[in-house]
């Protein structure tokens, strides 16, 4: 993996893809150290400032679910962020990371998009299953070293045992908590979107002025037909 500066290829290779895909209630893993330690510290220091984010509060969600309040910054080419983040995104768009995702998901029908989410005190993520367009998500946690575990910020892996319609708005009490991911240090959460891939986050208890900060790689579903349509669109109508 020549040229890989941010990801740790040994840690990526060490993850058990077969065991990941067999995991209940859906595939998920919360590994430590997928980023090199020096790279993690650099990215943490170079996170985009809050002033660059867009506020997303009180936005109505489908199926009656509570608003997922946070500040959001969507990645796009030419975005004014630190050079370290530009390099990291370029690495995520490269063959090494794509090969890792293909191995873990057992699929190559995906495209990646990226965004940062920052959430202040009191914000939560109500239980939900992601949209059908997603194959999964890879959440990189970027909380500072002094983040108190009592403040929360972990992602809850939830199980409905087949009782619920994904187009519904259950409370945390309606689901069983399988595990809460560790959001501290150099950790991430990779999970696959399925009909029962319920997850969420309880309200943050951090002090005012503190933020839970994550960078999310969205694994978007792409079919061969989607790719063919795009090729036609780029090249004009074919005779």
N, C-alpha and C positions, 0 to 999 in steps of 0.2 A: 504494500500500500504506500508506495512512494508519493510524497507530496501531501499526505494526510497530516495536518498540523494540529487540529483541534480534537478530532475523534481518536479514541484509543483502539486500534485494530484488534489487539489481543482481547480486550474486554468484549468487543462486539462478537468476535469469533467464539467466545466462551459461552454465550447464551445458547441454551438448548431450545432449538426451534420446535422439535417434535413435542417436547414437554410443554412448551408455551401453548401450542395449538390444542393440547389436550386439557388444558386447565379449566376448571369450573369456577364460576358459572359461564365464563367466556374467557378467551385468551387475554392474559395480562401479565406484566412483569414490571417490577420496580427496582431496576438495577442501580448499583452505585458505580461511579467512575467511568461511564461511557465517554466522558470527556477527559482529556489529560488534565491533571490538576492545575498546571500552569495556565492552560487554556481556559478552564472554568473560572479561575480567579480573574483573568483578563476580561472575559466576557461579562462577569459580574460587575467589575469596575466600570465597564464601558456601556452598561445598559442605557437605552434611550431615556432622556429625562421625562418626567411626568408632563411637562409643558408641551411635549411633542405628541401626546396621546389625545385621542378623541374620547369624550365622556359618553358612556352608554349605560344610562340609568333609567329605570322605569319603562323599558321597552317590552311591549306585550309579546309573549311567546305563544307558539301554537299549542293546542291541546289544554289551555288553561294553566300552564305551568307558571310559576313565579318568575319575575324578571331576574336575569342573571346580570347583576350590576357590576360594572368594572370600567376601567379605562382601556382603550384598545388602540393598537397601532398595527396596521396591515403592511406586510412587506411588499414592496414593488421595486423594480429596477430603478436605480437613481435615487433611492431614499437616502436622506441625509442622516446617516448613522455612522458610528465609529468604524474604522477600517477593520477592526477585529470581527465585527458582526458581518460585514460584507464578505470577509474571507470565510467565516463559518457557514454562512448561507451558501456560498459557492461550493464548499465542501459537501454540504448536504445535498446539493444538486448533482454531485459527481457520482461516478460509478461505484465507489466503495460503499457509500451509504445506501445507494439504490440496491446493491447486491445484498446488503444486510436486510433491508426491508423485504426484498423478494424471498429471501431464505426464511425469515420469520413468518411472513404471511402465507407463503406458498403460492404467491401470485405475483405477476408482473403487470397487472392491469391497474396501475395507479399513477397519479401525478401529485406533486407536492405543492402546497401553499403554506405560508408562514405568517404568524402574527404573535405579538406580545399582548398579554393581559396583565394589568395591575389592579388589585382590589384592596380597598381600604376597610377599616373596621366595620363590622356589621354585615358586610356583603356575604352572600352565600350563592351556591349553585344548586338549585332544586333538582331532585332526582329526574333523570331523563335518559333517553336513548338518542344517540346522534342521528342526524338525517341520513336517508338512504344513499345519498351521494358519497358518503364517507365509507372507506374501508376500515379506517381506524385513525388513531391519533398518537403522537409521541410528544409528551409534555416534559419539557426540561424545566426543573425548578431552579430559580435564581434568588432564593431568600438569603439574606446576609448572615454571617456567622453568629450574630447575637440574637437571631430569631428564636423566641421561646416556644418550645413545642406546645405549651399550653395555649398559645394563640391560635393553633389550628393551621389550616392551609393545605392539609393532605386531601387527596382525592379518594372518596369512598367507593370501593367496589361493592355493588349491591346485587342482591338476588331476589327475584320475585317468585321463584319456584314455578314459573309458568302461569301465575295467577292473573297477571295484568296485561292489558292492551298497551302497547308502546305509545299509542296515541291517547295517553291519559296523563293525569297530573297527581301522582301519588305523593304522600309525605314520606319522610324518612321512616316513620313508624310503620308504614305499609310494606316495607322491605326489610330483609335481613342484611345486616352489615357483614360482609365476608372479611374485609380487611380495609384499613386506611393506609394509603401510601405514605411513605416517609418523604416529606418535602424539604428536608434539611440537607445541607451540603450538596455534593456533586451527585445528585440523584435525578432520575427521570422515571416516567411511567409510560410504557407502551401498551396499548390495548387495541383489540379488534372490535369493530362495530358489528354487532349482531342484533337480532330482534329483541334480545333480553339483556343487552349490555348496559344495564342501568348503572349510573354513576352520579356523583354529586359532591358537594362540599358544604359542610355545616358553617353557620355564620362565624366570621372571623372575630376573634377576641383580642386582636393586637391593639396597642395604644393608638390614639388619634395621631395621624401623621405618618404612620407606618403602613407599608403596602406589601401584600403578597404578590410576588412577581414571577411570572412564568413565560416561557417562549414555547409556542406550540407548533409542531410540524403536523399538518393535516394531510392524511393519506387519502386523496380523493379518488373515487372509483372512475376508471376510464375503460371503455370497451373498444374492441377493434373498430366498431362502427363509428364511435366518437372520433377516433384518430383519422379514419378515412374521410369523414366530413370536414375535419379541419384541413386536411391536405387539399381537398377540393376547394375549400374556401381560400386557402393561401394561393393556389395556382389558378384560380378562376374556374369557371365551368368547363368540364371536360366534354368533348364532342361525343 
